[in-house]
Amino acid sequence: MDKKATGIVAYISIIGWLIAFFAGDREGAKFHLNQALILAVGEIIVGILSAIPIVNIVAGIISLFLVVCWFIGLIGACKGEEKEIPLIGGIKILK
């Protein structure tokens, strides 16, 4: 896969991220692989927090924020841009 396709597939799901990581242009799409991984980890954390009744409403708001960030990242990958997602885009997991 080329850089653009790898970036798009990375945002589809955690399975898409794994396919993009192992079968795609890892160096070219490292930015979008990192952004998609941040979103996936964020959703896992929100899923765990939503089990706590008092934190459930806050977890829902954070989940909505992550969905908006997902759309921003996916649109950026479709356009071939490297635009960081708001607030959490500066986190670097992949080096």
C-alpha distances in whole Angstrom, upper triangle without the diagonal:
4,7,8,6,6,9,10,10,11,14,15,17,17,15,12,13,13,10,8,10,10,7,5,6,9,12,10,10,13,15,14,13,17,18,17,18,22,22,21,24,26,26,27,30,31,31,33,36,36,38,41,43,44,40,39,40,38,35,35,35,32,30,30,29,26,25,26,24,21,21,22,18,16,18,17,14,14,16,14,17,18,21,22,23,27,29,27,24,26,25,23,22,19,20
4,6,6,6,9,10,11,12,15,16,18,19,18,14,14,15,13,10,12,13,10,7,6,9,10,8,8,12,14,13,13,16,17,17,19,22,22,22,25,26,27,28,31,32,32,34,36,37,39,42,44,44,41,40,40,38,35,35,35,32,30,30,29,26,25,25,23,21,21,20,17,16,17,15,12,12,14,11,14,15,18,20,22,26,28,26,23,24,24,22,22,19,19
4,6,5,6,9,10,11,13,15,17,18,18,14,13,15,13,10,11,13,11,7,5,8,8,5,5,9,10,9,10,13,14,14,16,19,19,20,22,24,25,26,28,29,30,33,34,35,37,40,42,42,38,37,37,35,33,33,32,29,28,28,26,23,23,23,20,18,18,17,14,13,14,12,9,10,11,8,11,11,15,17,18,22,24,22,19,20,21,19,19,16,17
4,5,5,6,9,10,12,13,16,18,17,14,13,16,14,11,13,15,13,10,9,11,12,8,7,11,11,9,11,14,14,14,16,19,18,19,22,23,24,26,28,28,29,32,33,34,36,39,40,41,37,36,36,34,31,31,30,28,26,26,24,22,21,20,18,16,16,15,12,11,11,10,6,7,8,6,9,11,13,16,17,21,23,22,19,20,21,20,20,18,19
4,5,5,6,8,10,11,14,15,15,11,11,13,11,8,11,13,11,8,9,11,13,10,9,12,13,10,11,15,15,13,16,19,18,19,22,23,23,25,27,28,28,31,33,33,35,38,39,40,37,35,35,34,31,30,30,28,26,25,25,22,20,21,19,16,16,16,13,11,12,12,8,8,11,9,12,14,16,18,19,22,25,23,20,22,23,21,21,19,20
4,6,5,6,9,10,12,13,13,9,9,10,8,5,8,10,8,5,6,8,10,9,6,9,11,8,8,12,12,11,13,16,16,16,19,21,21,22,25,26,26,28,30,31,33,36,38,39,35,34,34,32,29,29,29,26,24,25,24,20,20,20,18,15,16,16,13,11,13,12,9,10,13,11,13,13,16,17,18,21,23,21,18,20,20,18,17,15,17
4,6,5,7,9,12,13,13,10,9,12,11,7,9,12,12,9,9,9,11,9,5,8,8,5,6,10,9,9,11,14,13,14,17,18,19,20,23,23,24,27,28,29,31,34,36,36,32,31,31,30,27,26,26,23,22,22,20,17,17,17,15,12,13,13,9,8,10,9,5,8,10,8,10,10,12,13,14,18,20,18,15,17,17,16,16,14,16
4,5,6,7,10,12,13,9,9,12,11,9,12,14,13,11,12,12,14,12,9,12,11,8,9,12,11,9,13,15,14,14,18,19,18,20,23,23,24,26,28,28,31,33,35,35,32,30,30,29,26,25,25,23,21,20,20,17,15,16,14,11,11,12,9,6,8,9,5,6,10,9,11,12,13,15,15,18,21,19,16,19,19,19,18,17,19
4,5,5,8,10,9,5,6,9,8,6,9,12,11,9,11,12,15,13,10,12,13,10,9,13,12,10,12,15,14,13,17,18,17,19,22,22,22,25,27,27,29,32,34,35,32,30,30,29,26,25,26,23,21,21,21,17,16,17,16,12,13,14,11,9,12,12,9,10,13,13,15,15,17,17,17,20,23,20,18,21,20,19,18,17,19
4,6,7,8,8,5,4,7,8,5,8,11,11,9,11,10,13,12,9,10,10,7,6,9,9,6,8,11,11,10,13,15,15,16,19,20,20,22,24,25,27,30,32,33,29,28,28,27,24,23,24,21,19,19,19,15,15,16,14,11,13,13,10,9,12,12,9,11,14,13,14,14,15,15,14,18,20,17,15,18,17,16,14,13,16
4,6,8,10,7,6,10,11,9,11,14,15,13,14,14,16,15,11,12,12,8,8,10,8,5,8,10,9,9,12,13,13,15,17,17,18,21,22,22,25,27,29,30,26,25,25,24,21,20,20,18,15,16,15,12,11,12,11,7,9,10,8,6,10,11,9,10,14,13,14,14,14,14,12,16,18,15,14,17,16,16,15,15,18
4,7,8,5,7,10,10,10,12,15,15,14,16,16,19,18,14,15,15,11,11,13,12,9,11,13,11,10,14,15,13,15,18,18,18,21,23,22,25,27,29,30,27,25,26,25,21,20,21,19,16,17,17,14,12,14,13,9,11,13,11,8,12,13,11,12,16,16,17,17,17,17,16,19,21,19,18,21,20,20,18,18,21
4,5,5,6,9,10,10,12,14,15,15,17,17,20,19,16,16,16,13,11,13,12,9,10,12,10,8,11,13,11,12,16,16,15,18,20,20,22,25,27,28,25,23,24,23,20,19,20,18,15,16,17,13,12,15,14,11,13,15,13,11,15,16,14,16,19,19,20,19,19,19,17,20,21,18,18,21,19,19,17,17,21
4,5,5,6,9,10,10,12,14,14,17,15,19,19,16,15,16,13,11,12,12,9,8,11,10,7,10,12,11,11,14,15,14,17,19,20,21,24,26,28,25,23,25,24,20,20,21,19,16,18,18,15,14,17,16,13,15,17,15,14,18,18,16,18,21,21,21,20,20,19,18,20,21,18,18,20,18,17,15,15,19
4,5,5,6,9,10,11,12,13,16,15,19,19,16,16,18,15,12,15,15,11,11,14,14,11,13,16,14,14,18,19,18,20,23,23,24,27,29,31,28,26,28,27,23,23,25,22,19,21,22,18,17,20,19,15,18,20,17,16,19,20,17,19,22,21,23,22,23,22,21,24,25,22,21,23,21,20,18,17,21
4,5,5,6,8,10,10,10,13,13,17,16,13,14,15,12,10,13,13,10,11,14,13,11,14,16,15,16,19,20,19,22,24,24,26,29,31,33,29,28,29,28,24,24,25,23,20,21,21,17,16,19,17,14,15,17,14,13,16,17,14,15,18,18,19,19,20,20,19,22,24,21,19,22,21,19,17,16,20
4,5,5,6,9,10,10,12,11,14,14,11,11,12,10,7,10,10,7,7,11,11,9,12,14,14,14,17,19,19,21,23,24,25,28,31,32,28,27,28,27,23,24,24,21,19,21,20,16,16,18,16,13,15,17,13,12,16,16,13,15,18,17,18,17,18,17,17,20,21,18,17,19,17,16,14,13,16
4,5,5,6,8,9,12,11,14,15,13,13,15,13,9,12,13,11,10,14,14,12,13,17,16,16,19,21,20,22,24,25,27,29,32,34,30,29,31,29,26,26,27,24,22,24,23,20,20,22,20,17,19,20,17,16,20,19,16,18,21,20,21,20,21,21,20,23,24,21,20,21,19,17,15,13,16
4,5,5,6,7,11,10,14,15,13,13,16,13,11,14,15,13,13,16,16,14,17,20,19,19,22,24,23,25,28,28,30,33,35,37,33,32,33,32,28,28,29,27,24,26,25,22,21,23,21,18,20,21,18,16,19,19,16,17,20,19,21,20,22,22,22,25,26,23,22,24,22,20,18,16,18
4,6,5,5,7,7,11,11,9,10,12,10,8,11,13,11,11,15,15,14,16,19,19,19,22,24,24,26,28,29,31,33,36,37,33,32,33,31,28,28,29,26,24,25,24,20,20,22,19,16,18,18,15,14,17,16,13,14,17,15,17,16,19,19,19,23,24,21,19,21,20,18,16,14,16
4,6,6,8,6,9,11,9,9,11,10,7,10,12,11,10,14,15,14,15,18,19,19,22,24,24,25,27,29,30,33,36,37,33,32,33,31,28,29,29,26,24,26,25,21,21,23,20,18,20,20,16,16,19,18,15,17,20,17,18,17,19,19,19,23,24,21,19,20,18,15,13,11,13
4,6,8,7,11,13,12,12,15,14,11,14,16,14,14,17,19,17,18,22,22,21,24,26,26,27,30,31,32,35,38,39,36,35,36,35,31,32,32,29,27,29,28,24,25,26,24,21,23,24,20,19,22,21,18,20,22,20,22,20,23,23,23,27,28,24,22,23,21,19,16,14,15
4,7,8,11,12,12,13,16,14,12,16,18,16,16,20,20,19,21,24,24,24,27,29,28,30,32,33,35,38,40,41,38,37,38,36,33,33,34,31,29,30,29,26,25,27,25,22,23,24,20,19,21,21,17,18,21,19,21,20,23,23,24,28,29,26,24,25,24,21,19,16,18
4,6,9,9,8,10,13,12,10,14,15,14,15,18,19,18,21,23,23,24,27,28,28,30,32,33,35,38,40,41,38,36,37,36,32,33,33,30,28,29,28,24,24,25,22,20,21,21,17,16,19,17,14,15,17,15,17,17,20,20,22,25,27,24,21,23,22,19,18,15,16
4,6,5,6,8,11,11,10,13,15,15,16,19,20,20,22,24,25,25,28,29,30,32,34,35,37,39,42,42,39,38,39,37,34,34,34,31,29,30,28,25,25,25,23,20,21,21,17,17,19,17,13,15,17,13,15,15,18,19,21,25,26,23,21,21,21,18,17,14,15
4,6,5,6,9,10,8,10,13,13,13,16,18,18,19,22,23,23,25,27,28,29,31,33,35,37,40,40,36,36,37,34,32,32,32,29,27,28,27,23,24,25,22,20,21,21,17,17,19,17,14,16,18,15,16,14,17,18,19,23,24,21,18,19,18,15,14,10,11
4,6,5,9,10,9,11,14,15,15,17,19,20,21,23,25,25,27,29,30,32,33,35,37,39,42,42,38,38,38,36,33,34,33,30,29,30,28,25,26,26,22,21,22,21,18,18,20,17,15,17,18,14,15,13,17,17,19,23,24,21,18,18,18,14,14,10,10
4,6,8,9,10,12,13,14,16,18,19,20,22,24,25,26,28,29,31,32,34,35,38,39,42,42,38,38,38,36,33,33,33,30,28,29,27,24,24,24,21,20,20,19,16,16,17,14,12,14,14,11,12,11,14,16,18,22,23,21,18,18,18,16,16,13,12
4,5,6,6,9,10,11,12,14,16,16,18,20,21,23,24,26,27,29,30,32,34,36,38,39,35,34,34,32,30,30,29,26,25,25,23,20,21,21,18,16,17,16,12,12,14,12,9,12,13,10,10,9,12,13,15,19,21,18,15,16,16,14,14,11,12
4,6,5,6,9,10,10,12,14,15,16,18,20,21,22,24,26,27,28,30,32,34,37,37,33,33,33,31,28,29,28,25,24,25,23,20,21,21,17,16,18,17,13,14,16,14,11,15,16,12,12,10,13,12,14,18,19,16,13,13,13,10,10,7,8
4,6,5,6,9,10,11,13,14,16,17,19,20,21,23,25,26,27,29,31,33,35,35,31,31,31,28,26,27,26,22,22,22,20,17,18,18,14,14,15,14,10,12,14,11,10,13,14,11,10,7,9,9,11,14,16,13,10,10,11,9,10,8,9
4,5,5,6,8,10,11,12,14,15,16,18,20,21,22,24,26,27,29,31,33,33,30,29,29,27,24,24,24,21,19,20,18,15,15,15,12,11,12,11,7,9,11,9,7,11,12,10,9,7,9,9,10,14,16,13,10,12,12,11,11,10,12
4,6,5,6,9,10,11,12,14,15,17,18,20,21,23,24,26,28,30,32,33,29,28,29,27,24,24,24,21,20,21,19,16,16,17,14,12,15,14,10,11,14,12,10,13,15,13,13,11,13,12,12,16,17,14,12,13,12,10,9,8,11
4,6,5,6,9,10,11,12,14,15,17,18,20,21,23,24,27,28,31,31,27,27,27,25,22,23,23,19,18,20,18,14,16,17,13,12,15,14,11,13,15,13,12,16,17,15,14,11,12,10,11,14,14,11,9,10,8,7,6,6,9
4,5,5,6,9,10,11,13,15,16,17,18,20,21,22,25,27,29,29,25,25,25,22,20,20,20,16,16,17,14,11,13,13,9,9,12,10,7,10,12,11,10,14,15,14,12,10,10,7,7,11,12,9,6,9,8,8,9,9,12
4,5,5,6,9,10,11,12,14,15,16,19,20,21,23,25,28,28,24,23,24,22,19,19,19,16,14,16,14,11,11,13,10,8,11,11,8,9,12,12,10,13,16,15,14,12,12,11,10,13,14,11,10,12,11,11,10,11,14
4,5,5,6,8,10,11,12,14,15,17,18,20,22,24,27,27,23,23,24,22,19,20,20,16,15,17,15,12,13,15,12,11,14,14,11,13,16,15,14,17,19,18,17,15,15,13,12,15,15,11,11,12,10,10,8,9,12
4,6,5,6,9,10,11,12,14,16,16,18,21,22,25,25,21,21,21,19,16,17,17,13,13,15,13,10,12,14,10,10,14,13,11,13,16,15,15,18,20,19,17,15,14,11,10,12,11,8,8,10,7,8,7,10,13
4,6,5,6,9,10,10,12,14,15,16,19,21,23,23,19,19,19,17,14,15,14,11,10,12,10,7,9,10,8,7,11,11,9,11,14,14,14,17,19,19,17,15,14,12,9,11,11,9,9,12,11,12,11,13,17
4,5,5,6,9,10,10,13,14,15,17,20,22,23,19,18,20,18,14,15,16,13,11,13,13,9,10,13,11,9,13,14,12,13,17,17,16,19,21,21,20,18,17,15,13,15,15,12,13,15,13,14,12,13,17
4,5,5,6,9,10,11,12,14,16,18,21,21,18,18,19,17,14,15,16,13,12,15,14,10,13,15,13,12,16,17,15,16,20,20,19,22,24,23,22,20,19,16,14,15,15,11,13,14,12,12,10,13,16
4,5,5,6,9,10,10,12,15,16,19,19,15,15,16,13,10,12,12,9,8,11,10,7,10,13,11,11,15,15,14,16,19,19,19,22,24,23,22,20,18,15,13,13,12,9,12,14,11,13,12,15,19
4,5,5,6,9,10,10,13,15,17,18,14,13,14,13,9,10,12,9,7,10,10,7,9,12,11,11,14,16,15,16,19,20,19,22,24,24,23,21,20,17,14,15,15,13,14,17,15,17,15,18,21
4,5,5,6,9,10,12,14,17,18,15,14,16,15,11,13,14,12,10,13,14,11,13,16,15,14,18,19,18,19,22,23,22,25,27,27,26,24,23,20,18,18,17,15,17,19,16,17,15,18,21
4,5,5,6,9,10,12,15,15,12,12,14,12,9,12,13,10,10,13,13,11,14,17,15,15,19,20,19,21,24,24,24,27,29,28,27,25,23,20,18,18,16,14,16,18,15,17,15,18,22
4,5,5,6,9,10,13,13,10,9,11,9,5,8,10,7,7,10,11,9,12,15,14,14,18,19,19,20,23,24,24,26,28,29,27,25,23,20,17,17,16,14,17,19,17,19,18,21,24
4,5,5,7,10,12,14,11,9,12,11,8,9,12,10,8,12,14,12,13,16,16,16,19,21,20,21,24,25,25,27,30,30,29,27,26,23,20,20,19,17,20,22,20,22,20,23,26
4,6,6,8,11,13,10,10,13,12,9,12,14,12,12,15,16,15,17,20,19,19,22,24,23,24,27,28,28,30,33,33,32,30,28,25,22,22,21,19,21,23,20,22,20,23,27
4,5,6,9,9,6,7,10,9,6,10,12,10,11,14,15,14,16,19,19,19,22,24,24,25,28,29,29,31,33,33,32,30,28,25,22,21,19,18,21,23,20,23,21,25,28
4,5,7,9,6,4,8,8,5,7,11,10,10,13,14,14,15,18,19,19,22,24,24,25,28,29,29,31,33,34,33,31,29,26,23,22,21,20,23,25,23,25,24,27,30
4,6,9,8,7,11,11,9,11,14,14,13,16,18,18,19,22,22,22,25,27,27,28,31,32,32,34,37,37,36,34,32,29,26,25,24,23,26,28,25,27,26,29,32
4,6,5,6,10,10,9,12,14,14,14,17,19,19,21,23,24,24,27,29,29,30,33,34,34,36,38,39,37,35,33,30,27,26,24,23,26,28,26,28,27,30,33
4,6,5,8,10,10,11,14,15,15,17,19,20,21,24,25,25,28,29,30,31,34,35,36,37,40,40,39,37,35,32,28,27,25,25,28,30,28,31,30,33,36
4,6,7,8,9,11,13,14,15,17,19,20,21,23,24,26,28,29,30,32,34,35,36,38,39,40,39,37,34,31,28,26,24,24,27,29,27,30,30,33,36
4,6,5,6,9,10,10,12,14,15,16,18,20,21,22,24,26,26,28,30,31,32,34,36,37,35,33,30,27,24,22,20,20,24,25,24,27,26,29,32
4,6,5,6,9,10,10,12,14,15,16,19,20,21,23,24,25,27,29,30,31,33,35,36,34,32,30,27,24,22,21,21,24,26,25,27,27,30,33
4,5,5,6,9,10,11,13,14,15,17,19,20,22,23,24,26,28,29,30,32,34,35,33,32,29,26,23,21,20,20,23,26,25,28,28,31,34
4,5,5,6,9,10,11,12,14,16,17,18,20,21,22,24,26,27,28,30,32,33,31,29,26,23,20,18,16,17,20,22,21,25,25,28,31
4,5,5,6,9,10,10,12,14,15,16,18,20,21,22,24,25,26,28,30,31,29,27,25,22,19,17,16,16,19,21,20,23,22,25,29
4,5,5,6,9,10,11,13,14,15,17,19,20,21,23,24,26,27,29,30,29,27,25,22,19,17,17,17,20,23,22,25,24,27,30
4,5,5,6,9,10,11,12,14,16,17,18,20,21,23,24,26,27,29,27,26,23,20,16,15,14,15,18,21,20,23,24,27,30
4,5,5,6,9,10,10,12,14,15,16,18,20,21,22,24,26,27,25,23,20,17,14,12,12,12,15,17,17,20,20,23,26
4,5,5,6,9,10,10,13,14,15,16,18,20,21,22,24,25,24,23,20,18,14,14,14,13,15,18,18,20,20,23,26
4,5,5,6,9,10,11,13,14,15,17,19,20,21,23,24,23,22,19,17,14,13,14,14,16,19,19,22,22,25,28
4,5,5,6,9,10,11,12,14,16,17,18,20,21,22,21,19,16,14,10,9,10,11,13,16,16,19,20,22,25
4,5,5,6,9,10,10,12,14,15,16,18,20,21,19,18,15,13,9,9,10,10,11,14,14,17,17,19,22
4,5,5,6,9,10,10,12,14,15,16,18,20,19,18,16,14,11,12,13,13,14,17,17,19,20,21,24
4,5,5,6,9,10,11,12,14,15,17,18,17,16,14,13,9,9,12,12,13,16,17,20,20,22,25
4,5,5,6,9,10,10,12,14,15,16,14,13,11,9,6,7,9,9,9,13,14,16,17,18,21
4,5,5,6,9,10,10,12,14,15,14,13,12,11,8,10,13,11,11,15,15,16,17,18,21
4,5,5,6,8,10,10,12,14,13,14,12,12,9,11,14,14,13,17,18,19,20,21,23
4,6,5,6,9,10,11,12,11,11,8,9,7,9,12,12,11,14,16,18,19,20,22
4,6,5,6,9,10,10,9,8,7,7,6,10,13,12,9,13,14,15,16,16,19
4,5,5,6,9,10,10,10,10,11,10,13,16,15,13,17,17,18,18,18,21
4,5,5,6,9,9,10,10,11,11,14,17,17,15,18,19,20,21,21,23
4,5,5,6,5,6,6,9,9,12,16,15,13,15,17,18,19,19,20
4,5,5,6,7,9,11,11,15,18,17,14,16,18,17,18,17,19
4,5,8,10,11,14,14,18,21,20,17,20,21,21,22,21,22
4,5,9,10,13,14,17,21,20,17,20,22,22,23,22,23
4,7,9,12,14,18,21,20,16,18,20,19,21,19,20
4,6,9,12,15,18,17,14,15,18,17,19,18,19
4,6,9,13,15,14,10,12,14,14,16,15,16
4,6,9,12,12,9,10,13,14,16,16,17
4,6,9,8,5,7,10,11,14,14,16
4,7,6,5,8,10,12,14,16,17
4,6,6,8,11,14,16,18,20
4,6,7,9,13,15,18,19
4,6,6,9,11,14,16
4,6,8,10,12,14
4,6,10,12,12
4,6,9,11
4,6,7
4,6
4
